Amino acid sequence: MTTKMRVLGAVAGGMLVAVAGVAVASTFSHSNARADFYSPGKHRFYVWCAGGTDYSATAAGQNAEDAQMKLYDATKAHGRSACWPVWQGRVSS
């Protein structure tokens, strides 16, 4: 792997972390978002895929982070290693 490819990979990874952080931070501005993030149940995600097709999905977990990692692992298992789920909120019922 060339140095140029490593640098591009690091930049893409950094951008992914920044986008996910901004998305989560913006959802915390809503009154119940913080409580929803830490609540068990079904959570809704926008799955952002670098160089691929983005999509929406839901996953259940003990909190949003648990659900996000379950969805991320399932996404990787289906061969989409360049995708990252960004939390959108908890799904009621």
Secondary structure, 3 states (H helix, E strand, C coil): CCHHHHHHHHHHHHHHHHHHHHHHHHHCCCCCHHHHHCCCEEEEEEEEECCCCCEEEEEEECCHHHHHHHHHHHHHHCCCCCEEEEEEEEECC
